[in-house]
């Protein structure tokens, strides 16, 4: 391969990484408050608990009243630090898996879904330690200024529980399931439907076409993958009895939640999740596509 071809490949990879990182950063800054609310719903176990939230509106009021405006931005530093590499990995690996699958005789629809699954599993490996820290900080109901810093909390986890599957990487299998399933549906649906619905010549209508498909993609993926998300929050969040680990593995946690709290408990936090990842999913895809196009034209 010539040096010129090598430079072209590096430049193309750099465009994908920069566009993916930009998409993640914009999405997290816009949507993080809904992620805090979603996590709070997922870790609460009983409606009779006096500290439990009665509704989405009640959660917003209580967080604002007891923790202030910055309470909605608890745990934002780990995703900001992780989001650029995480989304860069998400979109870059999707493109690479898609290219690799081109050598296999698969239908385009299946190619998009499998490439999405691969990108989600890869993304989960990168993001899981950040998720452990984020969930722990989001579960803390003290005011923003009273909670430990991101670094202090991460050090605390490492000192007490280590770096392994009971420490900074706990909930790893649930994170693999959450991201693998989400990206499989998200990319699979978006690119398949986008290829079916004709392109619109009007820039505004074309933007709305892509936004609508992205919104549906993020919503469907959120509905399908949320049991993994609930299991992840239970494993990574505070345990019901301090010092006693109740939630350890992904599928056992799902079974425990189902047996003790019913099927709907596996869908806790669905509304704020959809409110975040429906439009957030559309924002990510649009920021990625427009940033990537701009980089192609200008660099």
C-alpha positions in Angstrom: 0.0 0.0 0.0 1.4 3.4 -0.9 2.2 6.2 1.6 -0.6 8.3 0.0 -3.1 5.5 0.6 -2.0 5.2 4.2 -2.4 8.9 4.7 -5.9 8.7 3.2 -6.9 5.9 5.6 -5.6 7.7 8.6 -7.4 10.9 7.6 -10.7 8.9 7.0 -10.3 7.2 10.5 -9.6 10.6 12.1 -12.7 12.1 10.5 -14.9 9.3 11.9 -13.3 9.6 15.4 -13.7 13.4 15.5 -17.3 13.3 14.2 -18.2 10.6 16.7 -16.6 12.4 19.6 -18.4 15.6 18.7 -21.7 13.8 18.5 -21.2 12.3 22.0 -20.1 15.6 23.6 -23.1 17.5 22.3 -25.6 14.8 23.3 -24.3 14.4 26.9 -24.3 18.2 27.5 -27.9 18.4 26.3 -29.4 15.3 27.9 -27.5 14.5 31.1 -30.3 15.7 33.5 -32.6 13.0 32.1 -29.9 10.4 32.7 -29.7 11.4 36.4 -33.5 11.0 36.7 -33.5 7.6 34.9 -30.8 6.2 37.3 -32.7 7.4 40.4 -35.8 5.6 39.2 -33.9 2.4 38.4 -32.2 2.1 41.8 -35.3 2.8 43.9 -36.8 -0.5 45.0 -40.2 0.3 46.7 -42.9 2.8 46.1 -43.5 2.8 49.9 -40.0 4.2 50.6 -40.6 7.8 51.7 -37.6 8.9 49.6 -39.0 7.3 46.4 -40.1 9.5 43.5 -43.8 9.2 42.7 -43.6 10.5 39.1 -41.3 12.1 36.5 -42.4 15.5 37.6 -42.0 14.7 41.3 -38.4 13.6 40.7 -37.5 16.8 38.9 -39.1 18.9 41.8 -37.5 16.9 44.6 -34.0 16.9 43.0 -34.3 20.7 42.3 -35.6 21.4 45.8 -33.2 19.3 47.8 -30.1 19.3 45.6 -30.3 22.4 43.5 -29.9 22.9 39.8 -26.5 21.2 39.8 -28.1 18.1 41.2 -29.2 17.4 37.6 -25.6 17.3 36.6 -24.3 14.9 39.1 -21.9 12.4 37.6 -21.5 14.4 34.4 -17.7 14.5 34.5 -17.2 10.7 33.9 -19.5 10.7 30.8 -17.9 13.9 29.5 -14.4 12.3 29.9 -15.7 9.0 28.4 -18.2 10.4 25.9 -15.6 11.7 23.3 -13.7 8.3 23.2 -16.9 6.3 23.8 -18.9 7.8 20.8 -15.7 8.0 18.8 -15.3 4.2 19.4 -19.1 3.7 18.7 -19.1 5.3 15.3 -15.5 4.4 14.2 -15.9 0.7 15.1 -19.4 0.6 13.4 -17.8 1.8 10.2 -14.9 -0.7 10.6 -17.2 -3.7 11.3 -19.4 -2.6 8.4 -16.4 -2.6 6.1 -15.2 -6.1 7.4 -18.7 -7.5 7.0 -18.6 -6.4 3.3 -16.4 -9.4 2.7 -19.2 -11.7 3.9 -22.3 -12.4 1.8 -24.9 -10.8 4.1 -27.9 -8.6 3.3 -27.3 -4.9 3.9 -29.9 -5.0 6.7 -28.2 -7.7 8.6 -24.8 -6.1 8.0 -25.9 -2.8 9.7 -27.3 -4.7 12.7 -24.3 -7.0 13.2 -21.9 -4.0 12.8 -24.0 -2.2 15.4 -23.8 -5.1 17.8 -20.0 -5.3 17.4 -19.6 -1.5 18.0 -21.8 -1.7 21.1 -19.7 -4.5 22.6 -16.5 -2.6 21.9 -18.0 0.6 23.3 -19.0 -1.2 26.5 -15.4 -2.2 27.2 -14.3 1.4 27.0 -17.1 2.9 29.0 -17.8 0.5 31.9 -15.4 1.9 34.5 -16.8 5.4 33.9 -20.4 4.1 34.2 -19.5 2.6 37.7 -18.3 6.0 38.9 -21.2 7.9 37.2 -24.0 5.7 38.7 -22.5 5.9 42.2 -22.4 9.7 42.0 -25.9 9.9 40.6 -27.3 7.7 43.4 -25.9 10.2 46.0 -28.8 12.4 47.2 -26.7 14.9 49.0 -26.4 18.4 47.6 -23.9 18.8 44.8 -21.3 20.6 47.0 -21.4 17.8 49.7 -20.8 14.9 47.4 -17.3 13.5 46.7 -15.5 14.6 43.6 -15.3 12.2 40.6 -11.6 11.5 41.3 -12.2 10.9 45.0 -15.1 8.5 44.4 -13.1 6.6 41.8 -10.2 6.3 44.2 -12.6 5.1 46.9 -13.9 2.3 44.7 -10.4 1.2 43.7 -9.2 1.2 47.3 -12.2 -0.7 48.7 -13.1 -3.0 45.8 -10.2 -3.0 43.3 -10.2 -2.8 39.5 -12.0 -6.1 38.8 -15.5 -7.3 38.3 -16.5 -6.4 41.9 -14.8 -3.0 41.8 -14.3 -0.5 39.0 -15.6 -3.0 36.4 -18.6 -4.3 38.2 -21.7 -4.7 36.0 -19.5 -5.5 33.0 -21.8 -8.1 31.4 -24.8 -5.9 31.9 -23.0 -3.1 30.2 -22.1 -5.4 27.3 -25.8 -6.3 27.0 -27.0 -2.7 27.3 -24.6 -1.3 24.6 -24.6 -4.4 22.3 -28.4 -4.6 22.1 -28.8 -0.8 21.9 -26.4 -0.3 19.0 -27.7 -3.3 17.1 -31.2 -1.9 17.0 -30.1 1.8 16.8 -27.8 1.4 13.8 -29.7 -1.4 12.2 -33.0 0.5 12.2 -31.6 3.9 11.3 -29.6 2.9 8.2 -32.1 0.4 6.9 -35.1 2.8 7.2 -33.0 5.8 5.9 -32.2 3.8 2.8 -35.9 3.0 2.2 -37.3 6.5 2.7 -36.3 8.7 -0.3 -33.9 11.6 0.2 -35.6 15.0 0.2 -34.1 17.9 -1.9 -35.3 20.5 0.6 -32.5 20.8 3.3 -35.1 21.4 6.1 -37.2 18.5 5.2 -34.1 16.3 4.7 -33.0 17.3 8.2 -36.4 16.4 9.6 -36.4 13.1 7.7 -33.1 12.1 9.4 -34.1 13.5 12.8 -37.4 11.5 12.7 -35.6 8.2 11.8 -33.0 8.9 14.4 -35.7 9.6 17.1 -37.4 6.3 16.3 -34.1 4.5 16.3 -33.1 5.8 19.8 -36.6 5.2 21.1 -36.9 1.6 19.9 -33.4 0.7 21.1 -34.2 2.2 24.5 -37.3 0.1 24.9 -35.6 -3.1 23.9 -32.4 -2.7 26.0 -33.7 -1.3 29.2 -33.8 -4.5 31.2 -30.0 -4.6 30.8 -29.9 -1.0 31.9 -31.9 -1.7 35.1 -29.6 -4.6 35.9 -26.5 -2.5 35.3 -27.8 0.3 37.7 -28.7 -2.3 40.4 -25.2 -3.9 40.2 -23.3 -0.6 40.0 -25.5 1.4 42.4 -25.8 1.1 46.2 -26.9 -2.3 47.4 -30.1 -2.6 49.6 -28.1 -3.7 52.7 -24.7 -2.0 53.1 -21.8 -4.5 53.1 -24.0 -7.2 51.5 -23.9 -7.7 47.7 -27.3 -8.7 46.5 -27.0 -7.9 42.8 -23.9 -9.5 41.2 -24.5 -10.8 37.7 -26.7 -9.5 34.8 -29.3 -12.2 34.2 -29.5 -13.2 37.9 -30.2 -9.6 38.8 -32.9 -9.4 36.1 -34.5 -12.6 37.6 -34.3 -11.2 41.1 -35.9 -7.9 40.1 -38.7 -9.8 38.2 -39.4 -12.2 41.1 -39.4 -9.5 43.8 -40.9 -6.5 42.0 -42.6 -7.8 38.9 -42.0 -7.4 35.1 -42.5 -3.6 35.1 -39.6 -3.1 37.5 -37.4 -4.2 34.6 -38.7 -1.1 32.7 -38.1 1.5 35.5 -36.7 4.8 34.2 -38.1 4.0 30.7 -39.8 7.4 30.3 -36.7 9.6 31.1 -34.5 7.1 29.1 -36.7 7.6 26.0 -36.9 11.3 26.6 -33.1 11.3 26.6 -32.1 8.7 24.0 -35.0 9.3 21.6 -34.0 12.9 20.7 -30.5 12.3 22.0 -30.1 9.4 19.5 -31.3 11.6 16.7 -28.9 14.4 17.8 -25.9 12.0 17.9 -26.6 10.7 14.4 -27.2 14.1 12.9 -24.1 15.7 14.6 -22.0 12.8 13.4 -23.3 12.9 9.8 -23.0 16.7 9.4 -19.6 16.9 11.2 -18.3 14.1 9.1 -19.6 15.7 5.9 -18.0 19.1 6.9 -14.7 17.4 7.6 -14.8 15.6 4.2 -15.3 18.9 2.5 -12.8 20.9 4.5 -10.1 18.4 5.5 
